[in-house]
């Protein structure tokens, strides 16, 4: 974990140097006033987890929430990161499964939004509680990025590039900070900032910049040729792709779209992409608005979600060999939800420009 935090902090310092300000935990803007306890708990989901293929997985989480609190549960699926962030910050949602950057943004809007739990790493602890931010290129294009026995990102300059959303941790914040960190050491790009990566053009770093809206959308932008390089994460496309060669989550690995993949990959079956860069990112929290959920219910939810019943529920943590689509998966058999506090996301907050 120390190595991972060091890497993320190093990227965050680049973002700060590039003019991205930071905001300490507890700074609040437009904090929602306490409201009466409701008889319904609303869970907001990012676009990445809002697809029809994940309906059963969402509902199973909802059942655990309902059983713990005795309240009805409603699911708020979304088409944009900002909708989910605003929902949890404003009290339009009580819980939200969101990326670290989205959590930091929601907390900055309303410090009553706090992390409830995060999925552990394969060790069953927070030490390796990470997922991975990828830079991918279409299979066949990876040779241009080879550097000795490894890969380098020098050739991404001037390319058509797809991010996910500027509120995405692994689909924008981490890769953009990494790009600035790498290229600003070169005289030609020594004044490069994250803002320079938001738009493409003749005199810009990228010839064209797209935003997929979801990690799936960014990957499809790559596979369809709309982008030459794309940033997206492993977990959000895990239901649709499989390793066809190389080692998972390492540069040089090749992934192929599975047979029977759901939308938006259903028209891309068999297409392949290669990884040229892989960066660890802190796991995503299930966040809670503590001004709309009572302290008693917060405790009940934390206890329930970290219980053996949830950990061993194969509809919540899919078994390693499961062919079903899910949000959370077992790789080692030790994965589970763990309680976490705001300080855990300090390195990500340093990447934020809020």
Residue pairs with C-beta under 8 A, 6 or more apart in sequence:
1 126
1 127
1 128
1 129
4 128
4 130
4 280
4 282
5 347
7 279
7 280
8 174
8 280
8 281
8 282
8 347
8 348
8 351
9 347
9 350
10 181
11 174
11 177
11 178
11 181
11 279
11 351
12 22
12 177
12 347
12 348
12 350
12 351
13 350
14 177
14 178
14 180
14 181
14 184
15 173
15 176
15 177
15 180
15 194
15 350
15 351
15 353
16 22
16 350
18 177
18 180
18 184
18 192
18 193
18 194
18 195
19 193
19 194
19 195
19 353
20 194
20 351
20 352
20 353
21 353
21 354
22 349
22 350
22 352
23 108
23 349
23 352
23 354
24 349
25 107
25 111
25 342
25 343
25 346
25 349
26 111
27 108
27 111
28 108
28 109
28 110
28 111
28 112
29 108
29 109
29 110
30 89
30 109
30 110
31 109
31 110
31 111
31 112
31 291
32 89
32 90
32 91
32 110
32 112
32 289
32 291
32 292
33 291
34 291
35 91
35 291
35 292
37 292
37 293
37 294
37 297
38 71
38 94
38 292
39 71
39 72
40 71
40 72
40 73
40 74
41 65
41 66
41 69
41 71
41 72
41 73
41 74
41 94
41 95
41 293
41 297
42 73
42 74
42 75
42 76
42 87
42 92
42 93
42 94
42 95
43 58
43 61
43 62
43 65
43 73
43 74
43 75
43 76
43 93
43 94
43 95
43 96
43 97
44 76
44 78
44 83
44 84
44 87
44 88
44 92
44 93
44 95
44 96
44 97
44 98
45 58
45 75
45 76
45 77
45 78
45 84
45 96
45 97
46 78
46 81
46 84
46 96
46 97
46 98
46 99
46 102
46 214
47 77
47 78
47 79
47 80
47 81
47 213
47 214
47 217
48 214
48 215
48 216
48 236
49 57
49 58
49 97
49 327
50 77
50 78
50 79
51 216
51 262
51 263
52 262
53 239
53 262
53 325
54 239
54 325
54 326
54 327
56 315
56 324
56 325
57 315
57 316
57 325
57 326
57 327
57 328
58 75
58 77
58 327
59 75
60 313
60 315
60 316
61 97
61 316
61 327
62 73
62 75
63 73
64 304
64 305
64 309
64 310
64 313
64 316
65 71
65 73
65 95
65 301
65 304
66 72
66 73
67 304
68 297
68 300
68 301
68 303
68 304
68 305
69 297
69 300
69 301
71 297
76 84
76 87
76 92
76 93
78 84
78 87
79 213
80 165
80 213
81 98
81 99
81 102
81 165
81 167
81 168
82 165
82 167
84 93
84 96
84 98
84 102
85 96
85 98
85 102
85 105
85 106
85 109
85 167
86 92
86 109
87 93
87 96
88 94
88 95
88 96
88 98
88 106
88 113
88 287
88 289
89 105
89 106
89 109
89 110
89 113
89 289
90 109
90 110
91 289
91 291
91 292
93 289
94 288
94 289
94 292
94 293
95 116
95 286
95 287
95 288
95 289
95 293
95 301
96 102
96 106
96 286
96 287
97 284
97 285
97 286
97 287
97 327
98 106
98 284
98 285
98 287
99 167
99 168
99 169
99 170
99 284
100 169
100 281
100 282
100 283
100 284
100 285
100 345
100 348
101 167
101 168
101 169
101 172
101 173
101 348
101 351
101 352
102 167
102 168
102 169
103 113
103 115
103 284
103 285
103 287
103 345
103 348
104 345
104 348
104 349
104 352
104 354
105 167
105 352
105 354
106 113
106 287
107 113
107 114
107 287
107 342
108 352
108 354
110 289
110 291
112 289
112 290
112 291
113 287
113 288
113 289
113 290
114 287
114 288
114 290
114 341
114 342
115 285
115 286
115 287
115 288
115 340
115 341
115 342
115 344
115 345
116 285
116 286
116 287
116 288
116 298
116 301
116 302
116 305
116 339
116 340
117 285
117 286
117 302
117 305
117 306
117 337
117 338
117 339
117 340
118 126
118 129
118 282
118 283
118 284
118 285
118 286
118 337
118 338
118 340
118 344
119 129
119 283
119 284
119 328
119 335
119 336
119 337
119 338
120 126
120 128
120 129
120 283
120 334
120 335
120 336
120 337
120 338
121 127
121 128
121 129
121 130
121 283
121 335
122 128
122 331
122 332
122 334
122 335
123 332
123 334
124 332
124 334
124 335
124 336
125 338
126 338
126 340
126 344
129 282
129 283
129 338
130 280
130 281
130 282
130 283
131 170
131 233
131 234
131 235
131 280
131 281
131 283
131 284
132 170
132 233
132 234
132 235
132 249
132 278
132 279
132 280
132 281
133 169
133 170
133 171
133 174
133 175
133 231
133 232
133 233
133 278
133 279
133 280
133 281
134 170
134 231
134 232
134 233
134 234
134 275
134 277
134 278
135 153
135 156
135 175
135 229
135 230
135 231
135 275
135 276
135 277
135 278
136 219
136 222
136 229
136 230
136 231
136 232
136 255
136 273
136 274
136 275
136 276
137 144
137 145
137 222
137 228
137 229
137 273
137 274
137 276
138 222
138 223
138 225
138 228
138 271
138 272
138 273
138 274
139 254
139 271
139 272
139 273
139 274
141 228
141 274
142 151
142 252
142 274
142 276
144 155
145 151
145 152
145 153
145 154
145 155
145 156
145 276
146 152
147 154
150 251
150 252
151 251
151 252
151 276
151 277
152 276
153 179
153 182
153 276
153 277
156 179
156 206
156 228
156 229
157 183
157 189
157 205
157 206
158 205
158 206
158 207
159 206
159 207
159 227
159 228
159 229
160 200
160 206
160 207
160 208
160 209
160 210
160 226
160 227
160 228
160 229
161 197
161 200
161 206
161 208
161 209
161 210
161 227
161 228
161 229
161 230
161 231
162 209
162 210
162 211
162 212
162 218
162 221
162 222
162 226
162 227
162 229
162 230
162 231
163 171
163 172
163 175
163 176
163 197
163 209
163 210
163 211
163 212
163 218
163 230
163 231
164 170
164 171
164 172
164 211
164 212
164 213
164 214
164 215
164 217
164 218
164 231
164 232
165 171
165 172
165 211
165 212
165 213
165 214
166 172
166 198
166 211
168 215
169 281
169 282
169 284
169 348
169 351
170 215
170 231
170 232
170 233
170 279
170 281
171 212
171 215
171 218
171 231
171 232
171 233
172 231
173 348
173 351
173 352
174 279
174 281
174 351
175 231
175 277
175 279
176 194
176 197
177 194
177 351
178 277
178 279
179 192
179 197
179 205
180 192
180 193
180 194
180 197
183 189
183 192
183 205
184 190
184 191
184 192
189 205
192 205
194 353
196 204
196 205
197 205
197 206
197 209
198 209
199 209
200 206
200 207
200 208
200 209
201 207
201 208
208 227
210 218
210 221
210 226
210 227
211 218
212 218
212 219
212 220
212 221
212 230
212 232
214 236
215 232
215 233
215 236
215 237
216 232
216 236
216 237
216 240
216 264
216 265
217 264
218 227
218 230
218 231
218 232
219 230
219 232
219 237
219 240
219 241
219 265
219 273
220 264
220 265
220 268
221 227
221 230
222 228
222 229
222 230
222 273
223 257
223 268
223 271
223 273
224 268
229 276
233 281
234 248
234 249
237 255
238 329
239 261
239 262
239 325
239 326
240 257
240 258
240 261
240 262
240 265
241 255
241 256
241 257
241 258
241 261
241 265
242 255
242 256
242 258
243 253
243 254
243 255
243 256
244 254
244 255
244 256
244 272
245 253
245 254
246 252
246 253
246 254
246 275
247 253
249 275
249 278
250 275
250 278
251 275
251 276
251 277
251 278
252 274
252 275
253 274
253 275
254 272
254 273
254 274
254 275
255 272
255 273
255 274
255 275
256 270
256 271
256 272
257 265
257 268
257 269
257 270
257 271
257 272
258 265
258 269
259 269
259 270
260 269
261 268
261 269
262 325
282 344
282 345
282 347
282 348
285 340
285 345
286 305
286 337
288 298
288 301
290 298
293 301
302 339
304 310
305 337
306 336
306 337
306 338
306 339
310 316
310 317
310 336
310 337
311 317
311 335
311 336
311 337
314 322
315 326
316 326
316 328
317 326
317 328
317 329
317 330
317 335
317 336
318 324
318 326
318 328
318 329
318 330
319 329
319 330
320 329
320 330
320 331
320 333
322 329
328 335
329 335
